[in-house]
C-alpha cells in the first residue's frame, strides 16, 4: 500500500494503532453531523477493519507530528474501474487550515497518475459549506443535486454530487497538478 507525501502532510495506510483516533472521530457528533448517524462500536470496528485492508485509504498526519488529523480514501467502482468515489474527514482542530484541500489534491493526483482512475466522484451534504469549498477549490464540479436523498438521525438532507475528471484536473488558475511523492 502506498504512502503519499505533500509539502506538509504524510498520508499513510491505516494501522491497528489508529483505532483510538478512528473511534473518537466516528463518535464525534461535530464530525458525524455531515456524515451519518453515529454507529454502535461493533459497526465502527467493522469499518475500521475494512480500512486496515483497503488499498487506497489513508490517515492524514503532519510531517512533524504522528497525531492523526483525519482520513481520506478512494473507493474504486467494481463496475467502472476507471471511476472512484472519494471521502475525507478532518478533526475539528485541523479544519480551516487547508489540510483537507491538500490531502484531497494529493489523493486525486495519486488516483489519476498511479491508479489509472479517469474520474472521481464526491458526495456532500448541501449544508456542509466547508466541504463544498474544499471540493470546488480542487476543481470538482457539481453535477447533480439529489433532493432530500440522505438521512441522518431522522432528518433528510439534499446530497450534492461532485465530479473531477482527469482531463479537468487543474488547480485554480489553470496550472496542472504537481506529482505527489508516492512511496
C-alpha positions as CSV (number, residue, x, y, z in Angstrom):
1,X,0.0,0.0,0.0
2,X,1.2,3.5,-0.9
3,X,2.2,6.4,1.3
4,X,1.8,9.8,-0.1
5,X,3.6,12.9,1.0
6,X,2.9,16.6,0.3
7,X,4.7,19.7,1.4
8,X,3.1,19.5,4.9
9,X,1.4,16.1,5.1
10,X,2.0,12.4,5.1
11,X,-0.9,10.2,4.0
12,X,-0.2,6.6,5.2
13,X,-2.2,3.4,5.3
14,X,-4.3,2.7,8.4
15,X,-2.5,0.7,11.1
16,X,-4.1,-1.1,14.1
17,X,-2.7,1.6,16.4
18,X,-5.0,4.1,14.6
19,X,-8.1,2.6,16.2
20,X,-8.5,5.1,19.1
21,X,-8.3,8.0,16.6
22,X,-10.8,6.4,14.2
23,X,-13.2,5.5,17.0
24,X,-13.0,9.0,18.5
25,X,-13.6,10.6,15.1
26,X,-16.7,8.3,14.4
27,X,-18.1,9.1,17.9
28,X,-17.9,12.9,17.5
29,X,-21.3,14.5,16.9
30,X,-19.5,17.5,15.5
31,X,-17.8,15.4,12.8
32,X,-20.6,13.0,12.1
33,X,-23.3,15.6,11.7
34,X,-22.5,15.7,7.9
35,X,-21.6,12.0,7.5
36,X,-24.0,9.6,9.2
37,X,-25.7,8.6,12.4
38,X,-23.2,7.5,15.0
39,X,-22.9,3.8,14.7
40,X,-22.6,1.3,17.5
41,X,-19.0,0.4,18.3
42,X,-19.3,-3.0,16.7
43,X,-20.1,-1.4,13.4
44,X,-17.3,1.1,13.7
45,X,-14.9,-1.7,14.4
46,X,-16.0,-3.4,11.2
47,X,-15.5,-0.2,9.2
48,X,-12.0,0.2,10.8
49,X,-11.1,-3.4,9.9
50,X,-12.0,-2.7,6.3
51,X,-9.8,0.4,6.4
52,X,-6.9,-1.7,7.5
53,X,-7.0,-3.7,4.3
54,X,-8.3,-1.2,1.8
55,X,-5.7,-0.3,-0.8
56,X,-6.5,3.4,-1.2
57,X,-7.4,4.7,2.3
58,X,-5.0,6.9,4.3
59,X,-4.6,8.6,7.7
60,X,-3.6,12.2,7.3
61,X,-0.7,13.5,9.5
62,X,1.6,16.5,9.5
63,X,5.2,15.6,8.7
64,X,6.4,16.6,12.1
65,X,3.7,15.0,14.2
66,X,2.3,11.4,14.4
67,X,-1.1,12.7,15.6
68,X,-3.8,11.9,13.1
69,X,-5.5,14.9,11.6
70,X,-8.1,13.0,9.5
71,X,-8.6,10.3,7.0
72,X,-9.2,10.2,3.3
73,X,-9.8,7.4,0.8
74,X,-10.9,6.2,-2.6
75,X,-13.4,3.5,-3.4
76,X,-12.8,2.2,-6.9
77,X,-16.0,1.2,-8.7
78,X,-16.3,-2.5,-9.2
79,X,-18.4,-1.9,-12.4
80,X,-16.4,1.0,-13.7
81,X,-12.8,0.6,-12.6
82,X,-11.8,3.9,-14.1
83,X,-14.1,5.7,-11.7
84,X,-13.8,6.2,-7.9
85,X,-15.6,7.8,-5.1
86,X,-13.6,9.9,-2.6
87,X,-14.4,10.7,1.0
88,X,-12.5,12.5,3.7
89,X,-12.8,13.7,7.3
90,X,-10.6,16.1,9.2
91,X,-10.7,16.6,13.0
92,X,-12.3,19.9,14.2
93,X,-9.0,21.3,15.4
94,X,-7.4,20.9,12.0
95,X,-10.3,22.3,10.0
96,X,-9.8,25.7,8.2
97,X,-6.1,25.2,7.8
98,X,-6.1,23.7,4.2
99,X,-5.4,20.1,5.5
100,X,-8.4,18.7,3.6
101,X,-7.6,20.6,0.5
102,X,-4.0,19.5,0.4
103,X,-4.9,15.9,1.1
104,X,-7.7,15.9,-1.5
105,X,-5.4,17.2,-4.2
106,X,-2.7,14.6,-3.3
107,X,-5.1,11.7,-3.4
108,X,-6.7,12.9,-6.7
109,X,-3.2,13.1,-8.2
110,X,-2.4,9.6,-6.9
111,X,-5.6,8.3,-8.3
112,X,-5.1,9.8,-11.8
113,X,-1.3,9.1,-12.0
114,X,-0.8,5.8,-10.1
115,X,-4.2,4.1,-10.1
116,X,-5.4,5.0,-13.6
117,X,-8.7,6.5,-12.5
118,X,-10.2,8.8,-15.0
119,X,-12.9,10.4,-12.9
120,X,-13.5,10.9,-9.2
121,X,-16.9,11.5,-7.6
122,X,-17.7,13.0,-4.2
123,X,-21.0,13.3,-2.3
124,X,-21.5,16.1,0.1
125,X,-24.5,17.4,2.0
126,X,-25.6,20.8,0.8
127,X,-25.4,22.1,4.4
128,X,-21.6,21.2,4.6
129,X,-20.2,24.5,3.3
130,X,-16.7,23.7,4.3
131,X,-16.5,20.5,2.3
132,X,-18.2,22.2,-0.7
133,X,-15.5,24.8,-0.7
134,X,-12.8,22.1,-0.5
135,X,-14.2,20.3,-3.5
136,X,-14.7,23.4,-5.6
137,X,-11.3,24.7,-4.8
138,X,-9.8,21.4,-6.0
139,X,-11.7,21.8,-9.3
140,X,-14.6,19.4,-8.7
141,X,-17.8,20.5,-10.4
142,X,-21.3,19.9,-9.0
143,X,-23.1,17.6,-11.5
144,X,-26.2,16.6,-9.6
145,X,-28.5,17.6,-6.7
146,X,-30.2,14.7,-5.0
147,X,-33.1,16.4,-3.1
148,X,-33.8,15.0,0.3
149,X,-31.8,11.9,-0.6
150,X,-29.7,11.4,2.5
151,X,-30.9,10.8,6.1
152,X,-29.0,11.4,9.3
153,X,-30.8,10.9,12.7
154,X,-34.2,11.1,11.1
155,X,-33.5,14.3,9.2
156,X,-33.4,14.3,5.3
157,X,-30.8,16.4,3.5
158,X,-30.0,17.4,-0.1
159,X,-27.0,15.4,-1.3
160,X,-24.8,17.2,-3.9
161,X,-22.7,15.1,-6.3
162,X,-19.4,16.5,-7.4
163,X,-17.0,15.1,-10.1
164,X,-13.4,15.7,-11.2
165,X,-12.2,14.2,-14.4
166,X,-8.6,13.6,-15.2
167,X,-8.8,15.9,-18.3
168,X,-10.0,18.8,-16.0
169,X,-7.6,18.0,-13.1
170,X,-6.2,21.5,-12.8
171,X,-5.6,23.7,-9.8
172,X,-7.4,27.1,-9.7
173,X,-5.8,29.4,-12.2
174,X,-5.4,26.6,-14.8
175,X,-2.0,25.2,-13.6
176,X,-1.6,21.5,-13.7
177,X,-1.4,19.4,-10.6
178,X,2.1,18.6,-9.4
179,X,3.0,15.0,-8.8
180,X,2.8,13.9,-5.2
181,X,5.6,11.8,-3.8
182,X,4.3,8.2,-3.5
183,X,6.4,5.7,-1.6
